[in-house]
């Protein structure tokens, strides 16, 4: 490998190492990095030897003068390659390389633009996921063992149903409203997943909305400042989230370091036809790896076998048996969409202990 080639490989490796998913550093991954950065920027990324640097520390890894360093950092933040977020304890700016997935891959298309670069990136992303499918299928058993060691990637935020005396009241935004109330500011962006599909002429089958990808607090401040997201009010956020539920989308919260006890960095609204966690699963690349605190339960006496829940379950956890909906608890991510959309109110959500839903992807025979 030439010296130039090693630079690009090392830069790609730094993005991958910043995350927790075992992403192979393929030619496609390197080409995505090349599309986003120039060689000087790639060399700068290679200098990151630890997970984070404050403003003084970052000066020690480069010979750039203060003005050139400021420009480098600003350009890389605008590209979504590094983040600059103040420390909660000291307020000092902390710079980190953005993980490749989730992170860099999503940032590339969150501005919702339709230029030639965006179209190229969308095609590269498709190739990236195709490569992942092939790699997973060739090393299926070993990779499933490795994936099973990883904490759940996202925590599913359920549509709530609460029982009150003599009357059942559906409160679909109760838990979400607490999240929205807690954080300020709130940012919303074009959904990277649906925009990627739009760019390759495979539009979403579940919703016409595109601006429904959220971030909160310090992460939102960063993304808003770099033009990835726009600031919205709490009322606007709740309105968008209600529409997501009515369209059958799953709320997935992404926590700092994949730790559900830490703050929420972002919240996606996912469908199985577009969103990476679902689409890559059905394609054969990734298992479902979600944290959940609910399970859906069908009341057979109330179920009329209309199939609404089957049609709208993004995890494919429900089947009709003798015209009655039957739940596969091993696949249920506890999102509550089935209960929310059931016309007969035949499905309820039951609280569980926090659990990891791990569903291996299908084994394919045509590779």
Secondary structure, 3 states (H helix, E strand, C coil): CCHHHHHHHHHHHHHHHCCCCCCCCCHHHHHHHHHHCCHHHHHHHHCCCCCCEEHHHHHCCCCCCHHHHHHHHHHHHHHCCEEEEECCCCCCEEEEECCHHHHHHHHCCCCCCCCHHHHHHHHHHHHHHHHHHHHHHHCHHHHHHHHCCCCCCEEEECCEEEEECCEEEEECCHHHHHHHHHCCCEEEEECHHHHHHHHCCCCCCCCCCCEEEEEEHHHHHHHHHCCCCEEECHHHHHHHHHHHHHCCCEEEEEEHHHCCCCCEEEEEEECCCCCHHHHHHHHCCCCEEEEEEEEEEECCCCCCCCCHHHHHCCCCCEEEECCEEEECCCCCCCCCHHHHHCCCCCEEEEEEEEEEEEECCCCCCCC
